[in-house]
Amino acid sequence: MTVFFLTKSLARSRLQRVAARTAALWDDAVVDTLGKTTSFALVIFSLALGTIVLSLPERVTGVLASVAVITLIVQVGLWATNLLKFWLARSIEHRREEDPASVATLSLVSWVGRVLLWSVVLLLVLDNLGFDITALVAGLGIGGIAVALAVQNILSDLFASLSIVLDKPFVVGDFLNVGDFLGTVEHVGLKTTRLRSLSGEQLVMSNADLLQSRLRNYGRMYERRVLFTIGVTYQTPREKLEKIPKLIEDAVSKQDRVRFDRSHFKEYGDFSLNFETVFYVLDPDYALYMDIQQATNLAIHQAFEAEAIEFAYPTQTLFIERQEG
C-alpha cells in the first residue's frame, strides 16, 4: 500500500516539474488527472495485489477481485470526468472573449458527456456485480428512441447548435445574409440564433433552419469585388472609344486601398456602347466601398467631360416615311 502512495506522490511531483517547463496542455491535464486518484482506490488495488502473494480462501479472493475491478471502473470514470472538465475549462477560457455565446453550449456538451460516461460506468459496475444488463440496455434503447421521437425538433436544434459551435460557420459579430434577411449575429443559443437586422429589429431563427439555409457570411470577407458598367452613345468616335478603358483605369487607380483588375469595351447594347470594369476594394467595410465608388464615378465624369464623351441613356429613333398621294 505504501508503495502505491509513494509512486503516486513521486510521479505527480515529477510531472509537475516537467509541466512547469513546457507550454503544452496535455502534461497539465495528466498532472491534474493523476491528482484525482482516490486513496480508497489505492487501498483496494493494494489488497488485490496482496491476494497474489497471500494464500486466502477462494471466496475472499473472488470478492476482492470483483471489488478491485469495480473500483478500477469507477476510477477510470473519475479520470475521464476530470479530463472532460479540464478541456471544458480551457475551452471556455479561450472562447469567453471571442465567442461568449458558445460557453453555454460547451457547458451543455460537457454535461451530456458526463451523463453518457457515468451511464456506461454504471452499466459496467452492474455487469460485474452479476446483474443481467441485457434487458436493461434494451429497455433504455427503446425508451431512448421514444424520447428522441418526442423531442426530435429540440434535439435537431441542439445538435445544430453544437455544429455551429464546433464547425464555426459564423460567430457573434458576423454579418449574415440568410435568404431575404440581413443582420449581425448577437447570440447563439441552444435552440435559436438571434440577429440584429439593419432596420433595428431582432431576427430569431431556429438553429436547424439556419444551417439548412444558404448563408453569406460578410464577416469573413477580406476584400470586396466591384463590377460596374458604363454606356456611351453610339455617336462616340472610335479614337475616343479606345481611350475610355485607360480613362476608367486612371480614375480607379488614383483611389486609396483599391486594386484595379480590368476595363473592356464589352458589348453593343440596345442604345449604348458598354464598357465593363472590375476592381477590388482592399477592405470589407461597406461605407468605405461606397466612398471609393462615389469618388471613382466623379473622376470618370470629370475625365469624360474633358474628352467630350457623352454618357448614353435610353433613347429611341423613329423613322417616318411619307408617301406621295
C-alpha positions in Angstrom: 0.0 0.0 0.0 2.8 2.4 0.9 4.5 1.7 -2.5 1.3 2.8 -4.3 1.1 6.1 -2.3 4.8 6.8 -2.8 4.6 6.0 -6.5 1.6 8.4 -6.9 3.3 11.2 -5.0 6.6 10.9 -6.8 5.1 10.6 -10.3 2.9 13.6 -9.7 5.8 15.7 -8.3 8.0 14.8 -11.3 5.3 15.5 -13.8 4.5 18.9 -12.2 8.2 19.9 -12.7 8.0 18.8 -16.3 4.7 20.6 -16.9 6.1 23.8 -15.5 8.8 23.9 -18.1 6.5 23.4 -21.1 3.7 25.3 -22.8 1.7 22.2 -23.7 -1.6 21.5 -22.1 -1.5 17.7 -22.2 1.0 17.4 -19.4 -1.0 19.8 -17.2 -4.0 17.6 -17.8 -2.1 14.4 -16.8 -0.9 16.0 -13.6 -4.4 17.3 -12.7 -6.0 13.9 -13.5 -3.4 12.0 -11.6 -4.3 14.0 -8.5 -7.9 12.6 -8.8 -6.7 9.1 -8.0 -8.5 8.3 -4.7 -6.9 6.8 -1.6 -9.7 4.2 -1.5 -8.7 3.0 -4.9 -5.1 2.7 -3.9 -6.1 0.7 -0.8 -8.2 -1.7 -2.9 -5.5 -2.1 -5.5 -3.0 -2.9 -2.7 -5.3 -5.5 -1.2 -6.0 -7.1 -4.6 -2.3 -7.2 -5.3 -1.7 -8.8 -1.9 -4.0 -11.7 -2.8 -1.4 -12.8 -5.4 1.2 -13.4 -2.7 -1.1 -14.4 0.2 -3.0 -17.7 0.3 -6.5 -16.6 1.0 -9.8 -18.5 0.7 -11.1 -18.6 -2.8 -14.3 -16.7 -1.8 -12.3 -13.9 -0.3 -10.1 -13.7 -3.4 -13.1 -13.6 -5.7 -14.7 -10.8 -3.7 -11.5 -8.7 -3.6 -11.1 -9.2 -7.4 -14.6 -8.1 -8.1 -14.2 -5.1 -5.8 -10.9 -4.2 -7.5 -12.5 -4.3 -11.0 -15.4 -2.2 -9.9 -13.0 0.3 -8.2 -10.9 0.4 -11.4 -14.0 1.1 -13.5 -15.1 4.0 -11.1 -11.6 5.3 -11.0 -11.4 5.4 -14.8 -14.7 7.3 -14.8 -13.2 9.8 -12.4 -10.2 10.3 -14.6 -12.3 10.7 -17.7 -14.6 13.2 -15.9 -11.6 15.2 -14.8 -10.1 15.3 -18.3 -13.5 16.5 -19.7 -13.7 19.2 -17.0 -10.1 20.2 -17.8 -10.9 20.5 -21.5 -14.1 22.5 -20.8 -12.3 25.0 -18.5 -9.6 25.6 -21.1 -12.1 25.9 -24.0 -14.3 28.4 -22.0 -11.2 30.4 -21.1 -10.2 30.8 -24.8 -13.8 31.4 -26.1 -15.1 33.7 -23.4 -13.7 36.8 -25.1 -14.1 35.9 -28.8 -17.3 33.9 -28.7 -19.2 34.3 -25.4 -22.4 32.7 -26.7 -20.6 29.3 -27.1 -19.8 29.0 -23.4 -23.4 27.8 -22.6 -23.3 25.2 -25.4 -19.9 23.9 -24.3 -21.2 23.5 -20.8 -24.1 21.5 -22.1 -21.7 19.4 -24.2 -19.7 18.7 -21.0 -22.9 17.8 -19.1 -24.1 15.4 -21.8 -20.7 13.8 -22.0 -20.6 13.2 -18.2 -24.1 11.7 -18.3 -23.1 9.3 -21.0 -19.8 8.4 -19.4 -21.3 7.6 -16.0 -24.2 5.7 -17.6 -21.5 3.4 -19.2 -19.7 3.2 -15.8 -23.0 2.2 -14.1 -23.7 -0.5 -16.6 -20.2 -1.9 -16.3 -20.5 -1.9 -12.5 -23.9 -3.7 -12.6 -22.5 -6.3 -15.0 -19.6 -7.0 -12.7 -22.0 -7.4 -9.7 -23.7 -10.1 -11.6 -26.8 -8.3 -12.9 -28.2 -9.1 -16.3 -27.9 -5.8 -18.1 -29.1 -7.0 -21.5 -32.8 -6.3 -20.7 -31.8 -3.0 -19.1 -29.8 -1.9 -22.2 -32.7 -3.0 -24.5 -35.2 -1.1 -22.4 -33.0 2.0 -22.3 -32.7 1.8 -26.1 -36.4 1.6 -26.7 -37.0 4.4 -24.2 -34.3 6.5 -25.8 -36.0 6.1 -29.2 -39.3 7.1 -27.8 -37.9 10.2 -26.1 -35.9 11.1 -29.3 -39.1 10.9 -31.4 -41.0 13.1 -28.9 -38.3 15.8 -28.8 -36.8 15.4 -32.3 -37.3 19.1 -33.1 -35.5 20.2 -29.9 -32.7 17.7 -30.5 -32.4 18.9 -34.1 -31.8 22.4 -32.9 -29.5 21.2 -30.1 -27.2 19.3 -32.5 -27.3 22.2 -34.9 -26.1 24.4 -32.0 -23.3 22.0 -31.4 -22.4 22.1 -35.1 -22.3 25.9 -35.0 -20.0 25.9 -32.0 -17.7 23.2 -33.3 -17.6 24.0 -37.0 -17.9 27.8 -36.6 -19.7 28.8 -39.9 -20.2 32.1 -38.1 -19.5 33.7 -34.7 -21.1 36.5 -32.7 -20.5 39.8 -34.5 -20.5 38.4 -38.1 -22.9 40.0 -40.6 -25.0 37.3 -42.3 -27.3 37.2 -45.4 -29.8 34.4 -44.8 -32.3 34.2 -47.7 -34.1 37.6 -47.6 -32.8 38.6 -44.2 -29.7 40.5 -43.3 -28.3 41.0 -39.8 -25.5 40.9 -37.3 -25.2 37.8 -35.1 -25.9 38.8 -31.4 -26.4 35.4 -29.7 -26.1 31.7 -30.5 -28.3 29.8 -28.1 -29.1 26.1 -27.6 -32.2 26.3 -29.8 -32.1 29.7 -31.7 -29.7 32.2 -33.1 -30.5 35.9 -32.8 -29.6 38.5 -35.4 -29.9 42.3 -35.3 -31.3 43.5 -38.7 -30.2 46.7 -40.5 -33.6 48.3 -39.7 -33.1 47.6 -36.0 -35.4 44.7 -35.1 -34.2 41.4 -33.8 -34.4 38.3 -36.0 -34.8 35.0 -34.2 -34.0 31.9 -36.3 -34.0 28.2 -35.4 -30.5 26.7 -35.4 -31.6 23.8 -37.6 -33.3 26.1 -40.2 -30.3 28.4 -40.2 -27.9 25.6 -41.0 -30.2 24.3 -43.8 -30.2 27.7 -45.4 -27.6 29.2 -47.8 -25.5 31.6 -45.6 -23.5 34.6 -46.9 -21.1 35.5 -44.1 -19.8 39.0 -44.8 -17.9 38.9 -41.5 -15.4 36.6 -43.3 -14.9 38.9 -46.2 -11.4 40.2 -46.7 -11.8 42.3 -49.8 -14.8 43.4 -51.9 -15.0 42.8 -55.7 -16.7 45.6 -57.5 -18.1 45.3 -61.1 -19.8 48.1 -62.9 -20.9 49.0 -66.4 -20.8 52.4 -68.2 -22.5 53.1 -71.5 -21.6 55.8 -74.0 -23.5 56.9 -77.1 -23.2 55.3 -80.5 -22.0 58.6 -81.9 -18.8 58.4 -79.9 -15.7 58.4 -82.3 -13.6 55.2 -82.4 -10.4 57.0 -81.2 -12.3 58.1 -78.1 -13.7 54.7 -77.5 -10.1 53.4 -77.4 -9.2 55.9 -74.7 -12.1 55.0 -72.4 -10.6 51.9 -70.7 -7.5 53.9 -69.8 -9.6 56.8 -68.5 -11.5 54.5 -66.2 -8.3 52.7 -65.1 -6.8 56.1 -64.1 -10.0 57.1 -62.2 -9.9 53.8 -60.2 -6.2 53.6 -59.6 -6.0 57.1 -58.0 -8.2 55.9 -55.1 -6.6 54.5 -51.9 -6.9 50.9 -50.9 -8.0 49.5 -54.3 -6.6 47.1 -56.8 -7.6 47.6 -60.4 -8.3 44.4 -62.4 -9.7 45.3 -65.9 -11.8 47.5 -68.1 -13.0 46.5 -71.5 -15.4 47.5 -74.3 -17.8 44.7 -73.6 -20.7 44.9 -76.0 -23.0 46.8 -78.3 -26.1 47.5 -76.2 -29.6 48.5 -77.4 -28.8 52.2 -77.1 -25.2 52.3 -75.8 -21.7 51.0 -76.2 -21.0 49.3 -72.9 -17.7 49.2 -71.0 -17.3 46.7 -68.1 -14.9 47.4 -65.3 -13.7 45.3 -62.3 -11.7 46.4 -59.3 -11.2 45.3 -55.7 -11.6 47.3 -52.5 -9.0 46.0 -50.1 -11.3 46.3 -47.1 -14.7 44.7 -46.4 -16.2 47.9 -44.9 -19.3 48.8 -46.9 -19.1 52.5 -46.2 -15.5 52.6 -47.4 -16.6 50.8 -50.6 -19.3 53.4 -51.3 -16.9 56.3 -50.7 -14.5 54.8 -53.2 -17.3 54.1 -55.7 -18.5 57.7 -55.4 -15.1 59.2 -55.9 -14.4 56.9 -58.9 -17.7 57.9 -60.5 -16.9 61.6 -60.1 -13.4 61.1 -61.5 -14.8 59.3 -64.6 -17.4 62.0 -65.1 -14.7 64.6 -65.0 -12.5 62.7 -67.4 -15.4 62.2 -69.9 -16.2 65.9 -69.7 -12.7 66.8 -70.6 -12.8 64.4 -73.6 -16.3 65.4 -74.6 -17.5 61.8 -74.3 -21.3 61.6 -73.8 -22.9 59.0 -71.5 -25.7 57.1 -73.1 -29.3 57.0 -71.8 -32.4 55.1 -73.1 -33.3 56.6 -76.5 -35.4 55.7 -79.5 -35.1 56.9 -83.1 -38.3 57.0 -85.2 -38.1 56.9 -88.9 -41.2 58.3 -90.6 -41.7 57.6 -94.3 -44.1 59.9 -96.2 -45.7 58.6 -99.3 -46.7 61.0 -102.1 -50.5 60.8 -102.6 
